[in-house]
Amino acid sequence: MHLGALFIIRHVLTSASVRETARRFQLSPSTVSAAIRNAETELAMKLTERASGELVTLIASGGVLEGLEPITAAIGELCLFAGHAGAGGIDEAWAARIPVKIGAIERFLEVADQGSINRAARRLHLGQPQLSLQLANLEKFLGRRLFERQAQGSVLTEEGRRAYQIFMAISQAWNDLKSAADERYRRTARSLRIGSIIPTGSESWVARCLGLLVSEWNARRSNNAISLVSMTADDLREAMKSGRIDVAILDSVFGLESFRHRELLQTDMVVIAPPQSTQTSVADLVAGHAICMPSPRTGLGHAAMAFSAERAPDRRLRSRDITAADSLPVIVDLVANHGYVSFLGRVSAMPIADKVRIVDLDEALPMSYHVAFNHRKAAADASAVIIAAAARITSETVAKTDAVRESAA
């Protein structure tokens, strides 16, 4: 990382805008975006993401912003030191373009501490001419002479001592940020990151599969700790592609061609309706109730939308009466308590049969769930546990449902 990029990043995190930062510092948006990406790589965390076309700073960026404050303050002092400040404050356009890298700062500090370019070069495993050239370039950029070359070594000038204080503050602050990143790298290397579609609730087959996985995995005392996250199918595919997760449970096989994947289970789509509703056909339910659909960003939502458009062209299915939601627990609550109807896979609807009515479609619409995993052996092992757990849980659910129907008959 170079100092200009750190100056840029601090403003992006403060303003939450790449374009505004680019205009302010007279840079291209691509330059600002590249600075953010490089920082995310260096610090092993996501700082921003795009939502509805807008840049959103994530919670973790707050700690980074705090860590950047002493660096930004030191860059301001460096502007004064190099003569790029006036009555209006520092020259921000110059500060955003400072090409001095953290590595060059560390080398300057090493030479100053050793009092000798030769000794510093040996400690840094660099050639003496290479190190001398880097120091000369630093002095040229700042327009200040930082060392007096003497027979016994290199001694800081008065201006060099001022630069030393500025660079030491930057180095310490950056090392504090990086030490946290190094620990995140170590945790990430050890952990097995598993993503799943959003479960309907704690009783759902997805939640129970993940619970069984964690319990059995930890009982084996595996070296890989498990971390779990729930997302939409679209987000899971992107997370797999970027390497942010190792295993994904999805309600669609679309986009998994480049990953190892296996089918978890097959089911069919059903309508879930309010428990007090009396309509027996999909058309009557749709005509009499508002609809809350799973979001099209989910495999289930995409299938439900396609079904609605093809088989039920009623105007209600294309009007504002439809609400799309990425939260299955919210959808279940709307159906159970607020008079909505929705669509779920039968295997997800059966555990909540006491809360909603389950109505079959006029024509069966098959669905399947899949588990995808990357090249890690731990990912393949976890997928095998998930597959076994899904088979066990869904068979138990079917058996319970059949028993309830028989007793009711």
N, C-alpha and C positions, 0 to 999 in steps of 0.2 A: 504494500500500500504506500502511496505517496501522500504528502501532506495536503495537497490540493484536493484529493479525493475525500479525505477525512473532513475537510472544511465543507465540501459539497454535501456530504452525507448528513452532516449535522443540520444543515438548512432544510434538506428534504424531510427529515424526521420532524422538524419543527413546523414546517409549512404544509406537510402532507401533499406536496405537489411537485412533480418532476418538471412540468412546463414552467411553473412560476420560478423555480430555482434556476432553470436554464435561462429564462429572460433576465433574471436579476444579475446573473454572473456572465451573461453574454456567451453562453455555451449552447451546443446542440443538445436536444433532449436525449439523444443516444449516448452522449458522453456522460450525462447525469445518471442515466439508467445503468450504464456500465459500472460506474462508481458504486452504486447500490449493490449490484450483483457481486462485485469483487469483495465488498465488505461482508456480504452474507456468506461467501465462501470462506473468507478468513476467520469469521467469528462463529461459523458453524450454526447459523440460525437464520430463519426468515425474519426480515425486518418489515417488509411491506407485502401487500398483495393487491390485486385489482378486483374491485367489486362494482358491478354495474358501470364499468368504464372509469371509475374513480379510484385513486390511489388511497389505500387504507393502511395506516401504520398499525402494526400488531403490538400486543401487550409487551412482548419481549424487547421491543425497540426502546421502551422507556428506560431500561437499565443501560442500554447502549448510549442513549442520548445523554444520560447522566455521566457515563464514563468519558464521553467526548468533550464535556465541558472544559476540563483542564487543558485538553489538547487545543481546543478552539481558542482559549485564552492565550495559550503559548504562541499560537499562530498569529494572533493579533500583535503580540510583542515582537514576533519575528518581522512582521510588516513594518513596525516602527524602526526596528534595528536595521532593516534593509532600505529604509527611506521611502516606503510605499504607504505613507499615511499623511494626512493633512488635517485641516481644521474640521473637515466633514467626517473624519474617522479613517479607518483603514481602507485600503484599496481592495475591495472584495473581489473584483475581477482578477487581480494579481494573486490574491490569496487562493482563489479557486484553481489557479494554474501552477501552484508551487510544485515543481517536479521532484523535489527532494524526497527520497524514499526512507522509510523507517530503517532499512538496513544501512543506508549511508549515515544516518544519525548515529546508529550503534557503533559504526566504525570510527566516526569522529570522536565519540566518547571514549572508545578504547584507546585511541592514540593519545588523547588528553590524559587519561588515567595512567598509561604506561610511560608517558613522557618520551616516547620513541616510536617512530614509524616502523623501524625494523622489528622491535619487540612486539608491537601490536600486530604486524603482518604475520609473525610466527604464531601468535595466539589465535589469530583469525583464520589461519591456513590460507593466506593470500600471498600473492607475490608483492614484494615491496614496491615495484614500479606501478602496479595496478592500484594499490592503496594510495600512493602519492598522487596519482592522477585523479582519483576520486576526491581527495581533499582539495586539490587545486580547482576542480570543477565546482566544489561547494563554495570555495572562496570567491570564485568568479561570479557565481550566481548571486551571492549575497553582496558582492562589491566590498568585501571587508577582508582584511588580512587576519587570519585566525591563529596562525602559529609563527613563531620565530624559529627558524632552523639554526641550531647551534651545534657545535662539535659534539657535545654530550647528548644531544637529542633534540626534540621539538618541544618548545615551551609555548603555552598559550599567551597570546597578546591580551591586552586589556579588552579588546573587542571579542577575542576568542573566549575569554572568561564569561562575558555576557552571553555569547552564543551557547556556551556550555550549560548555563543555568536554564536557558530556554529549551535546549534539546534534552536535557535531563528530565525536565517536567513532562515533555512529550513522551520520552521513552518509558518513564515509570507508568504514566497513564495508559499507554498502549499495552504494556506488559500485563497490567491489571486486567484489561479487556481480554487479551489473548489467553491468559491463564484460565479464565472461565471457559473460553472456547476450547482449550485443550482438554479440559475435563469433560465438556460435552462430547468431544470427539471420542474419548475413551468410553463414555457411557453408551454412545451410539454404536460403537464397534461391538460392545458386549451384548446390547439389547436386541431382541427380536421384535420388530415393529409390525403389528397386525392391525389392519383396517377392516371394517365391516360396514355393510349397509346399516342404516339406522334401525334398531329393533323397535317393535311395536310397544314393548314394555319389558319389565323384568321377567315376566312369565313367557316371553316369546322364545321360539326355538333358537334364534340368533344369540340372544343374551345367555341362554342356558348353555349353548355350545361354547361360547367364550368363557363362561364360568367354569365349565368342566375342563377346558383346555388349561386355564391358569392353575386350577387345582391339581390336575395330573402332572402338568409340567413342573410345578414347584415341588411336588412330591418326589419327582425323579432327581431333584437337586441339580437341575441343568445349569451349566455355566452361563447360559444366555437368559437374562431377565426379560420378561415380556412387557411390552407397553402396548396399550390398546387405544384405538381412536375410531369413532364412527363418522362416516361421511356419505355423501350421495355417490351413486355409481360412477358418474362422470369424474368426480373428485378422486375417487379411488383409483381409477385408471390413470389419471395424471400423476397421482402419488406413486403408483407402481413404476411408471415410465421414468420419473425423476429419481427413483431410488429412495424416496422418503419412507416407504413401507416395504416390507418383505413378503407379506401374505395379505390377500384381500378376499373377503366373502362378498360376492356380488349377486344381484338379481338379473344379470344379463351377461351373455358370453361375448357380446360385442366388444371389439377392441382388445381382446386378449390373445390375438394370434402370436404375438412375440413372446408370450410367457407360457410356462408350463401351467396347465390348468386341468381340473377334473370336475365332473359334475357332482354336486352335493346331493341334490334331490330333485325330483320332478313333482309338480303339483298343477293345479289349474286355477284360473282366476274366478273369484266370486264377488258378489256385491255384499257389502256390510251395510245394514240399515238400522235405524233406531229400533230399540226393543219394542216400543209401543206401536210401530207401523203395522199396517195390515195389508198393504199391496203385495201381490205375489209375483208380479212380473217386473223385469228390469224397466220396461217402458213406463209402467205406472209409477214405480219408485222415482224414476228420474223426473217424471212430470209433476210429482207431488212434493219433492224435496229439493233443497239447495244441495249442491255437490261440492265436496272437497276432495280433490285429486292429489295423489302423490305427485311431486314435481316431475316434469319431463326430464330432469337431470338424473332421475332414477330409472332403472330398467323397468320397474313396475309401473311407474308413471307414464313412461313412453308407451308401454303396451296398453295401458288403460286409455290413454288419449287416442291411440290408433283404433281401439275397439269402439270408442264412443263415436268417432268420426265416421267409421265404416258402417256400424250397425244401428246407430240411433241418431239420425240426423235432426232430431228435435232442436229447435232454436236455443233451448235452454243449455244444451251442451256446448254452444259456442258463444254464450253470453256472459255477462258479468256475474251470473249465478254460480259460475265455477270458481272455486278458490284452489290455487295450487300451493302445496306446502311440502317442505323438505322434512318436516317432523312427523313421523308416524304416530307418536303418542298424542300429538295435538289432533291429528285426523281422527283417531279413535275417540277422543273426548268429544269432538264435534258430532260424531255419529251417535255416541252413547247418550250424550246429555243435551245436545242442541238441535237435533232433528235433521242432521245432514245424512247423505248417503255417500259411500265411497267404494273403492275397489281394492281388494287385497288378494294375495295368493292364499289358497285354502289353508295351507300349512301354517300361515301366519294368523289367519282368522280363527282357527279352531281353539287356540288357548284363550281367546277373549269371547268365546261363545256365550258366556254368562253376562256379557255387557252389551252385545249387539245381536241382531238377527243376521244369519248367514243365508243368502239367497243365491241359488245357482243361476248361472246364465242360461239362456235358451239353447245356446250352442257352446260346447266346451271350448275354452281357450287355454291351451297348455302353456305352462311356464316352467322354467328350470332355474335353479340356483347353482352357482359355481364357486370354487375356491381356486384362486390363482396364486402362484408363488414364484420367487426368483431362484437363482442358482444355489443359494446357501443350503447346506444340508439341514440346518436347523429349521429353515422355512419348509422344506419338504416333510420333515418330521412333524412339525406343528400342523401342517395340512392333513396328514394322515390321522392325527388325533381329532381334528375338526370333523373330518369325514365320518369317522366312527361315531363321534358324539352326535352328529346330525341324524345318522341312521337310528341310533338308540332313542333319541328324544322324540323324533317324529313318529316312530312306531309306538312309543308309549302314549303319545297324544292321540293317535288314531284309536288305540285300544280303549282309552278312557272315554273318548267320544262315542264309540260303538256301545260301550257299557251303559252310558247315560241314555242313549236312544232306546236300548233294549228295556231298561228299567221303566222308562217313560211309556213304552208301548204296553 
